[in-house]
Amino acid sequence: MKRLIFSCTLLSVLSTVASGCKKTEAAAKTPTGQAVPVQTLSVTLAPVQQTSDFVATVKSRRSATLMPQVDGNLTRILVRSGDHVHSGQPLMEIDPRRQQALVDAQVSTENQKKAVYDYDTIEVERQRKLFAAGVTSRDVLDQAEQAYSNSKADWQSAIATRKSLEQELDYYNVKSPFDGIVGDIPVHVGDYVTSTTTLTTVDENKDLEAYIYVPTERSYEVHMGLPVQILDADDKVIENTSVDFYSPQVDSQLQGILLKAPVHSTATVFRTAQLVKARVVWKTAPQPLIPVLAVSRLGGQTFVFVAQKQSDGHYVARQTPVMLGDTVGNNYAVNSGLQEGDKVIVSGTQFLVDNVPVTPIG
């Protein structure tokens, strides 16, 4: 009886072990866990701009730094910084009294020369008549002709000298060279100024240009018509323009190439010498775009999870390294790592590991 009970017990244990082994083998043949439902987005190509941002300086095509052409003390300043002035409008006056005295003296000299010339004119006419009547000699007529020519030359020289002095006198009134806005005025009434003294500036706040210096290593990409975007502090595009000049030489101090792009916005937006952000668009090419939330980072590496279809028709999450480009709105441009049509997982990526079963629902 005891042997029978022992035999039955042994058979029961062997049966249980055999059954457990079969279940283990079956479990090994099927994926562990349930497939994770995930949202996916098929990768499409979109035109993406490849750009670089630079600090540009806005300058006017007509901008003048005014310096005196004569020496002397400032006696009047007729404008203030920021004033709008017209072409030829007086801005400042340098003490003209010494020059005015020279002009007055020259006027007197000119009048004296004119009186001599007038006398010699009358005299030469009289001698010509006398010579024609045979009353006077040829020698007397020649002397009269010579005196007339000398006095005429002296008078004309005096006129030229007087005009020159008057022109120099005009330099004592500093005038605006064109319509514009007065800049800083660093001098004061009473200051002694010379030809090296900066009095002020006048800028015509239109026909503006953005001066942009780009690195020399990108010189091969520079060309006429290269698109440029002028941005505000919030990276909002204020104006779209393009390069209309690039220097054939490298700036020795900045080691960059000067580009110029016209700025057509009104004076209320830009002013001369203002610093702005300029975005140079090197080229536009189709690239994959993926949502920012689809990107994961681990150990300095950026990657995404791609829902990859297996031979049995099921999907697994494949961890795929990617090289990212610029941001475009809420998306990243992808330089490498993805192809058009790839199903990028855009939800629940924090719960995924490589090769985990997933069920795409988007």
C-alpha positions as CSV (number, residue, x, y, z in Angstrom):
1,M,0.0,0.0,0.0
2,K,2.8,2.4,0.9
3,R,4.6,1.6,-2.4
4,L,1.5,2.4,-4.4
5,I,1.0,5.8,-2.7
6,F,4.7,6.7,-3.3
7,S,4.4,5.7,-7.0
8,C,1.4,7.9,-7.5
9,T,3.0,10.8,-5.8
10,L,6.2,10.4,-7.9
11,L,4.1,10.3,-11.1
12,S,2.3,13.5,-10.1
13,V,5.5,15.4,-9.5
14,L,7.0,14.3,-12.8
15,S,3.8,15.4,-14.6
16,T,4.0,18.8,-12.9
17,V,7.6,19.3,-13.9
18,A,6.9,18.3,-17.5
19,S,4.0,20.7,-17.7
20,G,6.1,23.6,-16.2
21,C,8.9,22.9,-18.8
22,K,6.4,23.1,-21.7
23,K,5.1,26.5,-20.4
24,T,8.6,27.9,-20.1
25,E,9.5,26.9,-23.7
26,A,6.2,28.5,-24.9
27,A,6.9,31.7,-23.1
28,A,10.4,31.9,-24.5
29,K,9.0,31.8,-28.0
30,T,6.6,34.8,-27.5
31,P,7.5,38.4,-26.6
32,T,7.3,39.2,-22.9
33,G,4.8,41.9,-21.9
34,Q,2.1,43.6,-23.7
35,A,2.7,45.9,-26.8
36,V,2.7,49.6,-25.8
37,P,0.3,51.8,-27.7
38,V,2.1,54.8,-29.1
39,Q,1.3,57.8,-31.3
40,T,3.5,57.9,-34.4
41,L,4.2,60.5,-37.1
42,S,5.4,59.6,-40.6
43,V,8.5,61.6,-41.5
44,T,8.0,64.0,-44.4
45,L,10.5,66.3,-46.1
46,A,10.0,70.1,-45.8
47,P,12.0,73.0,-47.1
48,V,14.4,74.1,-44.3
49,Q,16.6,77.2,-44.3
50,Q,20.2,76.8,-43.3
51,T,21.0,80.1,-41.6
52,S,23.6,81.9,-39.4
53,D,22.9,84.8,-37.1
54,F,25.2,87.9,-37.0
55,V,25.1,91.3,-35.3
56,A,24.8,93.9,-38.0
57,T,25.1,97.7,-37.9
58,V,22.6,99.9,-39.6
59,K,24.2,102.8,-41.5
60,S,23.0,105.5,-43.8
61,R,24.3,105.9,-47.3
62,R,24.4,109.6,-46.7
63,S,26.2,110.3,-43.4
64,A,28.6,113.2,-42.8
65,T,30.9,114.1,-40.0
66,L,31.3,117.8,-39.9
67,M,34.7,119.4,-39.2
68,P,35.6,123.0,-39.6
69,Q,37.7,124.1,-42.5
70,V,39.1,127.1,-40.5
71,D,40.4,127.6,-37.0
72,G,38.8,129.9,-34.4
73,N,36.4,130.1,-31.5
74,L,32.8,129.0,-31.7
75,T,30.5,131.9,-31.3
76,R,27.1,130.3,-31.9
77,I,25.5,126.9,-32.0
78,L,22.2,127.1,-33.9
79,V,20.9,123.6,-33.6
80,R,20.5,120.8,-31.0
81,S,21.1,117.1,-31.3
82,G,18.2,115.4,-33.0
83,D,17.1,118.4,-34.9
84,H,15.9,117.9,-38.5
85,V,17.8,120.2,-40.8
86,H,17.7,121.1,-44.5
87,S,20.5,121.3,-47.0
88,G,22.5,124.5,-46.6
89,Q,21.0,125.4,-43.2
90,P,23.5,127.1,-40.8
91,L,24.4,124.9,-37.9
92,M,27.3,126.7,-36.1
93,E,29.3,129.9,-36.4
94,I,33.0,130.3,-35.9
95,D,34.2,133.8,-35.0
96,P,34.5,135.5,-38.4
97,R,35.7,139.0,-37.4
98,R,39.4,138.5,-38.4
99,Q,38.4,137.1,-41.8
100,Q,35.7,139.8,-42.2
101,A,38.4,142.4,-41.7
102,L,40.5,140.8,-44.4
103,V,37.5,140.8,-46.8
104,D,36.8,144.5,-46.0
105,A,40.5,145.4,-46.6
106,Q,40.5,143.5,-49.9
107,V,37.3,145.3,-51.0
108,S,39.1,148.6,-50.5
109,T,42.1,147.4,-52.5
110,E,39.8,146.2,-55.2
111,N,38.1,149.6,-55.4
112,Q,41.5,151.3,-55.6
113,K,42.5,149.0,-58.4
114,K,39.2,149.7,-60.2
115,A,39.8,153.4,-60.0
116,V,43.3,153.1,-61.6
117,Y,41.8,150.8,-64.2
118,D,39.0,153.3,-65.0
119,Y,41.6,156.1,-65.4
120,D,43.9,154.0,-67.6
121,T,40.9,153.0,-69.7
122,I,40.1,156.7,-70.4
123,E,43.7,157.5,-70.9
124,V,44.4,154.8,-73.5
125,E,41.4,155.9,-75.5
126,R,42.6,159.5,-75.5
127,Q,46.1,158.5,-76.6
128,R,44.7,156.4,-79.4
129,K,42.8,159.4,-80.8
130,L,45.8,161.6,-80.4
131,F,48.0,159.1,-82.2
132,A,45.5,158.8,-85.0
133,A,45.5,162.6,-85.4
134,G,49.4,162.6,-85.4
135,V,49.6,164.6,-82.3
136,T,51.4,162.1,-80.1
137,S,54.1,159.5,-80.8
138,R,53.8,155.7,-80.9
139,D,55.9,155.4,-77.8
140,V,53.4,157.4,-75.7
141,L,50.6,155.2,-77.0
142,D,52.5,152.1,-76.2
143,Q,53.0,153.3,-72.6
144,A,49.3,154.0,-72.3
145,E,48.4,150.6,-73.6
146,Q,50.8,149.0,-71.1
147,A,49.4,150.9,-68.2
148,Y,45.9,150.0,-69.2
149,S,46.8,146.3,-69.4
150,N,48.6,146.3,-66.0
151,S,45.7,148.1,-64.2
152,K,43.2,145.7,-65.8
153,A,45.2,142.7,-64.6
154,D,45.6,144.3,-61.1
155,W,41.9,144.9,-60.8
156,Q,41.0,141.3,-61.9
157,S,43.5,139.9,-59.5
158,A,41.9,142.0,-56.7
159,I,38.5,140.7,-57.6
160,A,39.8,137.1,-57.5
161,T,41.4,137.7,-54.1
162,R,38.3,139.2,-52.7
163,K,36.2,136.3,-53.9
164,S,38.6,133.8,-52.4
165,L,38.5,135.6,-49.0
166,E,34.7,135.7,-49.2
167,Q,34.6,132.0,-49.9
168,E,36.8,131.4,-46.9
169,L,34.6,133.7,-44.8
170,D,31.7,131.4,-45.7
171,Y,33.6,128.6,-44.0
172,Y,33.1,130.3,-40.7
173,N,29.4,129.4,-41.1
174,V,29.1,125.6,-40.7
175,K,26.1,124.4,-42.8
176,S,24.3,121.2,-43.3
177,P,25.5,119.4,-46.5
178,F,22.0,117.8,-47.0
179,D,18.7,117.1,-45.4
180,G,19.1,115.0,-42.3
181,I,19.2,114.7,-38.5
182,V,21.8,116.3,-36.3
183,G,23.8,113.9,-34.2
184,D,25.8,114.5,-31.0
185,I,27.3,117.9,-30.6
186,P,30.5,117.5,-28.4
187,V,31.6,121.1,-28.6
188,H,30.4,124.3,-26.8
189,V,30.3,128.0,-27.5
190,G,33.7,129.5,-26.8
191,D,35.7,126.3,-27.7
192,Y,38.6,126.8,-30.0
193,V,38.2,124.5,-32.9
194,T,40.6,123.4,-35.7
195,S,40.3,121.4,-38.9
196,T,40.6,118.2,-36.8
197,T,37.8,119.0,-34.4
198,T,34.5,117.0,-34.8
199,L,31.7,119.5,-34.5
200,T,28.7,117.1,-35.1
201,T,27.3,114.6,-37.6
202,V,24.4,114.8,-40.0
203,D,22.7,111.6,-41.1
204,E,20.0,111.2,-43.7
205,N,17.9,108.6,-42.0
206,K,16.8,106.9,-45.2
207,D,18.5,104.7,-47.8
208,L,19.8,102.6,-44.9
209,E,22.0,99.6,-45.2
210,A,22.9,96.7,-42.8
211,Y,26.6,96.1,-42.5
212,I,27.3,92.4,-41.8
213,Y,30.6,90.7,-41.3
214,V,30.7,87.0,-42.0
215,P,33.6,84.6,-41.3
216,T,36.1,84.1,-44.1
217,E,35.6,80.4,-44.1
218,R,32.1,81.0,-45.5
219,S,33.3,83.2,-48.3
220,Y,32.6,80.6,-51.0
221,E,28.9,80.8,-50.1
222,V,28.6,84.5,-50.4
223,H,27.0,85.9,-53.6
224,M,24.8,88.7,-54.8
225,G,21.2,88.3,-53.8
226,L,22.0,86.1,-50.8
227,P,18.8,86.3,-48.6
228,V,19.0,88.2,-45.3
229,Q,16.4,88.6,-42.6
230,I,16.5,91.5,-40.2
231,L,15.2,90.4,-36.8
232,D,14.0,92.1,-33.6
233,A,14.9,91.2,-30.0
234,D,12.2,88.4,-30.1
235,D,13.6,86.9,-33.3
236,K,10.6,88.2,-35.2
237,V,11.4,89.0,-38.8
238,I,11.1,92.8,-39.4
239,E,12.3,92.8,-43.0
240,N,13.4,90.5,-45.7
241,T,16.2,91.8,-47.8
242,S,19.2,90.5,-49.8
243,V,22.9,91.2,-50.3
244,D,23.6,93.9,-52.9
245,F,27.4,94.2,-52.1
246,Y,30.1,92.1,-50.7
247,S,33.7,93.2,-50.3
248,P,36.4,91.5,-52.3
249,Q,38.8,92.0,-49.4
250,V,38.9,90.6,-45.8
251,D,38.8,93.1,-43.0
252,S,42.2,92.9,-41.3
253,Q,40.9,93.5,-37.8
254,L,37.6,91.5,-37.8
255,Q,38.9,88.8,-40.2
256,G,35.5,88.8,-41.9
257,I,34.0,89.8,-45.2
258,L,31.7,92.8,-45.3
259,L,28.2,92.3,-46.7
260,K,25.7,95.1,-47.3
261,A,22.0,94.7,-47.5
262,P,19.5,97.5,-48.1
263,V,17.1,98.3,-45.3
264,H,13.8,99.8,-46.4
265,S,11.9,100.1,-43.1
266,T,10.9,103.5,-41.9
267,A,13.0,105.7,-39.6
268,T,10.8,104.8,-36.7
269,V,12.1,101.2,-36.9
270,F,15.8,101.7,-37.5
271,R,18.3,104.5,-36.9
272,T,21.8,105.1,-38.1
273,A,24.4,103.2,-36.1
274,Q,21.8,100.9,-34.6
275,L,22.8,97.3,-33.9
276,V,20.4,94.6,-35.2
277,K,20.3,90.9,-35.6
278,A,20.8,89.8,-39.2
279,R,20.1,86.2,-40.2
280,V,21.9,85.1,-43.4
281,V,20.1,82.3,-45.3
282,W,22.8,80.3,-46.9
283,K,20.5,77.9,-48.7
284,T,17.1,76.2,-48.5
285,A,16.9,72.4,-48.9
286,P,14.3,69.6,-48.1
287,Q,15.0,67.9,-44.7
288,P,13.0,65.7,-42.3
289,L,11.2,67.5,-39.6
290,I,10.3,65.9,-36.3
291,P,8.5,67.3,-33.2
292,V,10.7,68.5,-30.4
293,L,8.9,66.2,-27.9
294,A,10.0,63.2,-30.0
295,V,13.7,63.7,-29.2
296,S,15.4,62.1,-26.3
297,R,18.9,62.6,-25.0
298,L,21.2,60.2,-23.2
299,G,24.9,60.7,-22.5
300,G,25.1,63.7,-24.9
301,Q,23.6,61.7,-27.8
302,T,20.3,62.6,-29.3
303,F,18.0,59.9,-30.6
304,V,14.4,59.1,-31.4
305,F,12.3,56.0,-31.3
306,V,11.1,54.7,-34.6
307,A,8.2,52.2,-34.8
308,Q,9.8,49.4,-37.0
309,K,7.7,46.7,-38.5
310,Q,8.9,43.1,-38.0
311,S,8.5,40.2,-40.4
312,D,5.6,38.9,-38.3
313,G,3.7,42.2,-38.8
314,H,4.2,43.4,-35.3
315,Y,6.1,46.6,-34.4
316,V,9.0,47.3,-32.0
317,A,10.5,50.6,-30.9
318,R,13.9,51.0,-32.4
319,Q,16.2,53.5,-30.7
320,T,17.7,55.6,-33.6
321,P,20.5,58.2,-33.2
322,V,19.9,61.4,-35.1
323,M,21.9,64.6,-35.8
324,L,19.7,67.6,-35.3
325,G,19.8,70.9,-37.2
326,D,18.0,74.2,-36.5
327,T,14.6,74.4,-34.9
328,V,11.7,75.3,-37.2
329,G,8.8,76.3,-35.0
330,N,8.1,73.4,-32.6
331,N,10.1,71.0,-34.8
332,Y,13.7,70.0,-35.3
333,A,15.3,69.7,-38.7
334,V,17.2,66.4,-38.9
335,N,20.5,66.4,-40.7
336,S,21.0,62.7,-40.6
337,G,19.5,59.5,-39.1
338,L,16.0,59.5,-40.5
339,Q,14.5,58.9,-43.9
340,E,11.2,60.0,-45.4
341,G,8.4,57.6,-44.4
342,D,9.9,56.5,-41.0
343,K,7.3,56.3,-38.3
344,V,8.7,58.4,-35.4
345,I,7.1,57.8,-32.0
346,V,5.9,61.0,-30.5
347,S,4.2,59.9,-27.3
348,G,5.3,58.0,-24.2
349,T,9.0,58.0,-25.2
350,Q,10.0,58.2,-21.6
351,F,8.6,54.7,-21.0
352,L,10.3,53.0,-24.0
353,V,13.4,51.0,-24.3
354,D,15.1,49.6,-27.4
355,N,13.1,46.7,-29.1
356,V,10.1,47.0,-26.8
357,P,6.9,45.9,-28.6
358,V,4.6,48.8,-29.6
359,T,1.3,49.3,-31.3
360,P,1.2,52.4,-33.5
361,I,-2.1,54.3,-33.3
362,G,-1.3,57.3,-35.4
